[in-house]
């Protein structure tokens, strides 16, 4: 297999069935998925399961991947879908009431929905690229790395208030842009799930 320089090239090889490309992407992103799952309050066992299921979905649907889109965005979308499903399942178990069981059709567990969700996430991320550099940096640290306000402030050597203000400005801009598209409902959901400040 030829030397590849970026995710897009590896994704293209993965579409063709390359196990080498799959293994590379797994080794690059598995720990990040695990850490993000843990930040979303999953225990070790559940987080490990999410990592495995995420890449099973990627492999089974490799032919649908678009190398021109962010592979990281696909992973985040699938991760979020799996976490939502897991939380729903755990909630049903804890309630132990059959009348509160959520119908399987209502759970976002279909692979096709995961990839549609990923495409919607990609649309939102394209707008993120239009933010001023510092706002973009803070927004991504908060929404994709799931850092706390204090962690962002410490990492960037700025005040917590500045971080909060920059996030507010970024969210205001992005909401206004999403209103012009069909992904506003998705964007609001993404913001709400990936940690409000």
C-alpha positions in Angstrom: 0.0 0.0 0.0 1.4 3.4 -0.9 2.3 6.0 1.7 -0.6 8.2 2.6 -0.4 11.7 4.1 -3.8 12.5 5.6 -7.2 11.1 6.6 -8.7 11.7 3.2 -6.2 9.5 1.6 -6.7 6.8 4.2 -10.5 7.0 4.0 -10.2 6.6 0.2 -8.2 3.4 0.7 -10.7 2.3 3.4 -13.5 2.6 0.8 -11.6 0.2 -1.3 -11.5 -2.3 1.6 -8.0 -1.7 2.9 -7.5 -3.2 6.3 -4.2 -1.3 6.6 -6.0 2.0 6.3 -8.7 0.8 8.7 -6.1 -0.1 11.3 -4.3 3.2 10.9 -7.5 5.2 11.5 -8.4 2.9 14.4 -5.0 3.5 16.0 -5.3 7.2 15.4 -8.8 7.8 16.8 -9.7 4.9 19.2 -8.2 6.6 22.2 -9.9 9.9 21.4 -13.2 8.2 21.1 -12.6 6.4 24.4 -11.6 9.6 26.2 -14.6 11.5 24.8 -16.9 8.7 25.9 -15.5 8.9 29.4 -16.0 12.7 29.4 -19.7 12.0 28.6 -19.9 10.0 31.8 -19.6 6.4 30.4 -17.7 3.9 32.5 -14.7 2.1 31.2 -16.6 -0.9 29.9 -19.2 1.1 28.1 -16.6 3.5 26.6 -14.6 0.5 25.3 -17.8 -0.9 23.8 -18.5 2.5 22.1 -15.1 2.4 20.5 -15.6 -1.0 19.1 -19.1 -0.4 17.8 -18.0 2.9 16.2 -15.4 1.3 14.1 -17.6 -1.7 13.3 -20.1 0.8 11.8 -17.3 2.5 9.9 -16.1 -0.8 8.5 -19.5 -2.1 7.5 -20.3 1.2 5.7 -16.9 2.1 4.4 -18.2 2.3 0.8 -20.4 5.3 1.9 -17.6 7.3 3.3 -16.8 10.6 1.5 -13.0 11.3 1.7 -13.7 15.0 1.1 -15.5 15.3 4.4 -14.1 15.2 7.9 -13.5 11.7 9.1 -13.4 13.1 12.6 -16.9 14.5 12.1 -18.2 11.0 11.1 -16.7 9.6 14.2 -18.2 12.2 16.4 -21.7 11.7 14.9 -21.6 7.9 15.3 -20.2 8.3 18.9 -23.0 10.7 19.9 -25.6 8.4 18.4 -24.2 5.4 20.3 -24.0 7.3 23.5 -27.6 8.5 23.2 -28.7 4.9 22.6 -26.7 3.6 25.5 -28.2 6.2 27.8 -31.7 5.3 26.7 -31.0 1.7 27.3 -29.6 2.3 30.7 -32.5 4.5 31.6 -35.0 1.9 30.6 -33.2 -0.7 32.7 -33.1 1.5 35.8 -36.8 2.4 35.5 -37.8 -1.3 35.1 -41.2 -0.3 33.8 -42.3 -1.9 30.6 -44.7 0.9 29.8 -41.8 3.3 29.6 -39.9 1.2 27.2 -38.9 3.2 24.1 -39.9 1.6 20.9 -36.9 0.4 19.0 -37.9 2.3 16.0 -37.5 5.6 17.9 -33.9 4.9 18.9 -31.4 6.4 16.6 -29.5 3.3 16.1 -29.7 2.8 12.3 -26.4 3.1 10.4 -28.0 5.2 7.7 -29.2 7.8 10.3 -25.7 7.9 11.8 -24.2 8.9 8.4 -26.9 11.4 7.7 -26.2 12.9 11.1 -22.5 13.0 10.2 -23.2 14.9 7.0 -25.3 17.4 9.0 -22.4 17.8 11.5 -20.1 18.4 8.6 -22.3 21.3 7.4 -22.1 22.9 10.9 -18.3 22.4 11.0 -17.9 24.2 7.7 -19.6 27.3 9.3 -17.3 26.9 12.3 -14.3 27.5 9.9 -15.7 31.0 9.3 -15.3 32.0 12.9 -12.5 34.4 14.0 -9.4 32.2 14.8 -9.6 32.6 18.6 -13.4 32.0 18.7 -13.0 28.9 16.5 -10.2 27.6 18.7 -12.3 28.0 21.8 -15.4 26.6 20.2 -13.7 23.5 19.1 -12.0 22.9 22.4 -15.3 23.1 24.1 -17.6 21.3 21.6 -15.3 18.6 20.1 -12.6 18.1 22.8 -15.2 18.6 25.6 -12.9 20.7 27.7 -14.3 22.7 30.6 -14.3 26.5 30.7 -11.5 26.3 33.3 -9.4 23.9 31.2 -9.8 26.1 28.1 -8.8 29.2 30.1 -5.8 27.5 31.5 -4.7 26.1 28.2 -5.0 29.4 26.3 -3.9 31.6 29.2 -7.0 33.7 29.2 -9.7 34.3 31.8 -12.7 32.1 32.2 -15.0 35.1 31.5 -13.2 35.6 28.2 -13.8 32.0 27.2 -17.5 32.2 28.1 -17.9 35.4 26.1 -16.2 34.0 23.1 -18.3 30.9 23.2 -21.5 33.1 23.4 -20.4 35.1 20.4 -19.5 31.9 18.4 -22.9 30.3 19.2 -24.7 33.5 18.3 -23.0 33.6 14.9 -23.5 29.9 14.2 -27.1 29.9 15.1 -27.8 32.8 12.8 -26.0 31.0 9.9 -27.8 27.7 10.6 -31.1 29.5 10.4 -30.4 30.0 6.8 -30.0 26.3 6.2 -31.9 23.2 7.0 -29.7 22.1 9.9 -30.7 24.5 12.6 -32.5 21.9 14.7 -29.5 19.6 14.4 -27.1 22.4 15.4 -29.1 23.3 18.5 -29.1 19.6 19.5 -25.4 19.3 18.9 -24.7 22.4 21.1 -27.0 21.1 23.9 -25.6 17.6 24.0 -21.9 18.5 23.8 -21.9 20.3 27.1 -23.6 23.6 27.7 -21.6 26.3 29.6 
